[in-house]
Amino acid sequence: MPQKNFLGSIEAGGTKFILAVKDTETGEIVAKKRVPTTNAKETLQKSLDFFKEHPVDALGIGTFGPIDINQNSRTFGYILDTPKRGWSGTNFKGFFEDNLHIPVVMTTDVNASAYGEYIARGKDNDKTYYYITIGTGIGAGIVQGGKFVGLNNHPEIGHMFIRTYPGDDYAGNCPFHGNKCAEGMAAGPTLKGRTGIAGEDLPRDNKVFTYLNYYVAQVLYNSYMAMRPDVMVVGGSVLNEDDLKQVRKYFDEFNNNYVATPDLDELIVRPAVADNGSATLGDFELAKQALENK
């Protein structure tokens, strides 16, 4: 009879932490909780309390960044300088290792999501999987041959420079790049920044969605030209399937028949994992590997 273990997941986003526990014997999620992302001390303590109430044998963390993934670095497992106030310099990985005394693996939230999509789509090591999230921020992760792209540092694709849409005079929401980067012009908060209305309350025919689709298409096209992935998954809560039709249209215009591409309906897709659960699935798999390598 296989040993019964429990695996933990933290999807650490800019507005919320999604905590989950999986029973390896049944494959079911046996506990789940949403914790608002406030300051580091409070948020990490609430997360720790959850895992003390629901003990796990290994923990996978996918977090907003930037983070230090260099295992030879003094700050390995730390949050680095980030727009998220109060989190820069937080020893995220070490906090849970010191308090739970279990294997902990940590990567970016988008890496975890990319890994979840790699698992959900059949773990094909002959393919490159690219995952981008459009949410509180913008980031992307890449899995190639079953491994993450980025050895000592992870990609920061959300801060890729973009060309503004004609007539879009928004000053931008990025404290580092203003209106020059994708996150500054296309992340969720830019909707309210432009209109004064929260994104979920805006009608989908509002012009600002055209702007966002244009910027996301630029990021996807630039990424495609740099990495030539086989699947490009657009996650997060800001864009929907109808938006992707316009994203694909702009992508096609940017390419202008330069390189051959797969059918864009198959190249640029929404997540295979329901309810934006790609990161949790990826975290569980990474935790499982950490436990096996213990």
C-alpha positions, 0 to 999 in steps of 0.5 A: 500500500502506498504511503499516505502523504499530504502536499501543500501549495501556496499560490502567492498573488498580489491580491490574495494567497491561495492555500491548498492541501492535496492527499496523495493517496486520493488525489483530492484537495482536502483543504483550501483557503484564501488569504488576502495579501497584506503585509508580509508578516501578517500574510505569511503568519496566516499561511503558516497557521493554515499549514499547522492546522493542515500539516503537509509533508512538502510544500510548493510555492509559486509567488509574485516576484521578482524572487531569487532562484539562484541556489548559490545566492545568499538571498536564495528564496527571498522576494527581491525589490518588488512594486508590492510594498512591504515585501522586498527582502522577505525570506519567503522560502526560509520562513516556511522551512524554519517553521514547518521543517519540511522540504519547500520548493519555491518559484514564480507564480507564473512558473508554477502555472506554466508547470501546471499547464505542462502537467495538464497538457500531457507532460510532453517534453518535446514541447515548449509551454509558455504561460502568461498571466494578466492580473494584478501584474503581468508575468510569464513562465516557460517550461521546455523539456520539462524544465523551467527556462531561467537558471540563476534568474527568472524571466520578467516578461511583464516589464518588456517594453511595448509600443503604445496604441495610437491615442492611448495617453495613459501615464502607466501604472508601473512605478519603474517604467510608467507607460513603457512596459506591458505591466504598466499599460495592460495589468488589471489596475490599469483599467481603473487607472484609465476609467475610474471604474474597476475592470470587472464593472467595465462593459467589454466593448470599452475601448480600454480592452482594445488597448490591453489586447494590443499590448498583450499581443505585442508581448506574445509576439515578442516572446514567440519570436524569442522562444518559439513556444508550441503553446502560449497560455493566457491566464489571469482574470483580466482577459477572456476567450473573446478578448483572445480573438482580438489578441490573435488578430493583432499577433497576426498583424505584427507577424505579417506572414514573416514566420510560419505559425501554428493555427493561432487558435491552437497556439494562443489559448486559455488555461487547460486547468479550470478556475485559474488553478494551473499554479496550484497543480504545478505547486503540488507537482513540485512539492511531490518532486521535492518530497521524492528527492528528500 
